[in-house]
Amino acid sequence: MRLNARYVPVRYFFIALVPIFIFIQESVITGQFFTADLQVPTNILEDGRGWLEAAGRFRFLGATWFFAALAAMVFTLVLRDLARPTRKETRFAAGVVLALIFVLAILPTFEHHSDPDGPRNFHRLGADLFEAALGRGTLPGCVLPDDRWLLGLCGKTPVISLLNGMMDVINIFAGMGVGALIVGMILCLEEEPAHDIEAKAAQLATNLRRMRRQLYLSGLVLTFGIFFATSWMRWPLLLVISEQRDAYSALVSAASLFVGIYFSLLILSFYMPVALILDGRRRELTRAATQDGVLQDPEKRADWKKAHGLSTDPTEVFKSGFALAAPILAAFAGNIPIAI
């Protein structure tokens, strides 16, 4: 084992239990408090404008493609990070967390395959409405329900099969991406084995920079996760008659806001423990440095913290708050009428 191998104590990987708890809470809330199949009448759809289904499909496929690419990117980054010289126990713990988050993310996919007629996410916004609206579209190669295309059987409503298939695919990428974001954040708790204060200060400054970068990356990925969620929620909206469009849009806006709050809480759940631990290290290191008589003076102590990258920048606080709230803001932005 190399002396400069990365070391993050295994106990810190239990931070992953916090986002898992948020995930379980979301499952309980949606399962217990939301209607599994909301009865939205299909007569609110306009006749003769079935071609507008294509507008929703373009938006959905574009959002799916981009979110999957981002998730794959962050997963690749964390694998590259773990490829650095790293202690076995740290690498093993990171692998366990990645696998656990991935399994939790794809559980809905297994449930759907074991019960194809069970409820889907879009059922909460009106299964009949979605099937009627998306049923106006067609897929190349899908002439009969038993025909097969890229994601399996075409089914009686091919575009619904497209929606269900892509949602299952996104579960896979979401598991990879969110797991990578969590592990990447925990890896910011790397410890410096040296007892030299200067070396520890350099390591802590590096950890703080990496934590902020990981926070911004988390905000970026889950913000586009909101755009993905909003894209499928708003898919049928252009087909709704003008008299009912505002009413149905209110339902979609509320649903996307719920998802935005969930994603922001998810980011907070793995960022806040790491931020608190690093802040404790910063205060402890500053206290140890003040034992030197030169740093007893507050101005010199402030200069020392700034020189070592340990001072708090007000702009960083603002940017961190923005990153945490980005999914909620994206939920609002995605529901501005001009985006319909």
LINMO-V623736 format. One record per pair of residues at least 24 apart in sequence whose C-alpha atoms are under 8 Angstrom apart, sorted by the first residue. I is the first residue (numbers start at 0). J is the second residue. Records with the same first field share a line. If there is no record, write none. Layout:
I->J / J
//
This chain:
0->86
1->84
3->84
4->83 / 84 / 85 / 86
5->83 / 84 / 85 / 86 / 89 / 189 / 190
6->85 / 86 / 89 / 189 / 190 / 191
7->89 / 186 / 188 / 189 / 190
8->89 / 189 / 190
9->88 / 89 / 92
11->185 / 188
12->92 / 93 / 96 / 182 / 185
14->185 / 269 / 272
15->96 / 181 / 182 / 269
17->268 / 269
18->265 / 266 / 268 / 269
19->100
21->261 / 264 / 265 / 268
22->265
25->261
33->123
34->123
35->118 / 122 / 123
36->118 / 122 / 123 / 124 / 125 / 126
37->122 / 123 / 124 / 125 / 126
38->125 / 126 / 127
39->124 / 125 / 126 / 127 / 128
40->127 / 128
41->127 / 128 / 131
43->239 / 240 / 243
44->128 / 132 / 238 / 239 / 240
45->238 / 239 / 240
48->238
49->132 / 135 / 136 / 238
50->135 / 136
51->237 / 238
52->132 / 133 / 135 / 136 / 234 / 235 / 237 / 238
53->136
54->234
55->230 / 231 / 233 / 234 / 235 / 237
56->234
58->230 / 234
59->227 / 230 / 231 / 234
62->223 / 226 / 227 / 230
63->165 / 169 / 227
65->223
66->220 / 223 / 224 / 227
67->169 / 172 / 173
69->176 / 220
70->172 / 173 / 175 / 176 / 177 / 220
71->172 / 175 / 176
72->176
73->176 / 179 / 180
74->175 / 176 / 178 / 179 / 180
77->179 / 180 / 182 / 183
93->182
96->178 / 182
97->175 / 178 / 179 / 182
98->178
100->174 / 175 / 177 / 178
101->171 / 173 / 174 / 175 / 178
102->174
103->174
104->170 / 171 / 173 / 174
105->167 / 170 / 171 / 174
107->167 / 170
108->167 / 170
119->163
121->232
124->232 / 250 / 251
128->235
129->159 / 235
130->156 / 159
132->235 / 238
133->158 / 159 / 235
134->158 / 159
162->231
180->213 / 216 / 217
181->269
183->213
184->210 / 213 / 214 / 269 / 270 / 273
185->269 / 273
187->273
188->273 / 276 / 277
196->284 / 287 / 288
199->284
200->284 / 307 / 309
201->307
203->277 / 280 / 281 / 309
204->307 / 308 / 309
206->277
207->277
210->273 / 274
211->319
214->266 / 270 / 319 / 322 / 323
215->319 / 322
217->266 / 322
218->266 / 322 / 323 / 324 / 325 / 326
219->322 / 325
221->262 / 326
222->325 / 326 / 329
223->326
224->326
225->255 / 258 / 259 / 326 / 329 / 330
226->329 / 330 / 333
228->255 / 258
229->255 / 330 / 333
233->339
236->339
237->339
248->334
252->330 / 331 / 334
255->330
256->327 / 330 / 331
258->330
259->326 / 327 / 328 / 329 / 330
260->326 / 327
262->326 / 327
263->323 / 324 / 325 / 326 / 327
266->323
267->323
281->309
//
